[in-house]
Amino acid sequence: MSQSKSTSPIEVHHVDVISRADRHGTARDLFPVWFASNLNVGNAFFGALAVIVGNSFFWAVVVVILGNIAGAAFMSLHSIQGAKLGVPQLIQSRGQFGFIGALLPIALAACLYLGFFSTTAVIGGQFLSAAVPAIDIVWAPILVSAVSLLLALLGYRAIHTAAKWAQWPLAVAVIVVTVASLTHGGFDLSMSGFALGPFLTAFGIIATFLLTYAPYVSDYSRYLPYDTKASDAFWWTFGGSFLGTLWTQLLGVMLAVQFTPGDTAGAIKEMFGEGWIVVTLMLVTAIAIAGNNAMNLYGGMLNLITAISTFKAPKASIALRVGMLIPTFALGLAIAIAATADFNALVGTFLSFLLLGFVPWGIINLVDYYWIRKGNYDVDAFFKPKGRYFADKESWTFAGLNLKALLAYAIGIVASLPFVYNAAYQGFATAWFEGADISWIPGLIVTGAVYLIFTANSRVKS
């Protein structure tokens, strides 16, 4: 059934290829998806982390800008792939890691979706409970998550439509809080207080926020027409994600130096007191967070179906869709409800390990797509268990495992471990950088260099 012609309110495609006849929309449709999904006051929490780890106001602003430029650029490069190939991002990873080897990024993505769904449910629950005190902190994330589940069940079009209409009330809410924060004042604009450790740590955290969209950014561009310009897909994705995230995270920096760092809901109450303005802001933010969290459920669903398709081609159905939404929803909600009071440290540790795991995957994907194969993949073979991505001596692919990619990934991880710093693990080399987590640097450079060396002959032939 054609997605573009279907009258069903529920998306009919799962991880299959979107044919050229079923493609629709324009690249500019990507802007509201990424702008609205990041334009909510709740995302201020992640900007506040730049202050929490030890940066002054000025340097926190600088690192939020630079971190978002880096994260949005990498994310947008992945977005181009969806329109070109018409498949979800992690299906396309079979082209680099092998038919079976792609289970590695799939496992990483499962942790990503679960972690971000839980984290976002907690933040959304805090805002809902603050708006309606009668809803306690246990029921609040459940109600927020129920809205996310409904949107994720309806699928691609529902998420796009919700984002398109939500961007306006979300912008109003963020504008109101931004103006109130600016009016409150109390910002130290001096350039003093720079510390390398906190700056590098914050850069990794901020960049990771957008980098973690990379495993599923293509899921929202795969329906675009095949002839969509790569530059259009890049800049509309970059513009939406960068502007929405930058605005809200800078707001988080402002609130963090004015009030209790990381307590956005508490800061809003201090600025506005009690009344309908606060209730409205809290409700709009809670609903926005619910919409944003639908993307984690939707991506988690596609991710699990991708894992299943490694062993048996699943038949697209509503039952399959519901079944693959439930694991991330149920487990993630349980984690959210059981979240401890030390929420800030947990989120920092979670983002640190995501940085460790996804930077090597991302650089392998981008180098292979843009440098080695130049976007030329056998898309049909992505779905053939015994095809070229299962066995190919030239690419060192045996029994579905691409050894070039997997070895480069493993070497990148080993090179990065000494530079990891979080509450659960501290690498020995972090002492040289004032306790900063800079694992992303060797993860990027070492992994990319090793993969280029392994694929030198392939690059010449292309």
Secondary structure, DSSP 8 states (H G I E B T S, - for coil): --TTT---SS---SSS---GGG--S-GGGHHHHHHHHH-SGGGHHHHHHHHHTT--HHHHHHHHHHHHHHHHHHHHHHHHHHHHH-S-HHHHTHHHH-TTTTHHHHHHHHHHHHHHHHHHHHHHHHHHHHH-TTS-TTHHHHHHHHHHHHHHHH-HHHHHHHHHHHHHHHHHHHHHHHHHHHHH------S----HHHHHHHHHHHHHHHHTTTTTGGGGTTTS-TT--HHHHHHHHHHHHHHHHHHHHHHHHHHHHHSSTT-HHHHHHHHH-SSHHHHHHHHHHHHHHHHHHHHHHHHHHHHHHHHHHTTS-----HHHHHHHHHHHHHHHHHHHHT--S-HHHHHHHHHHHHHHHHHHHHHHHHIIIIIISTT---GGGGG-TTSTTT-BGGGTEETTEEHHHHHHHHHHHHHHGGG-BSSS-B-GGGGGGTT---THHHHHHHHHHHHHHHTHHHHHH-
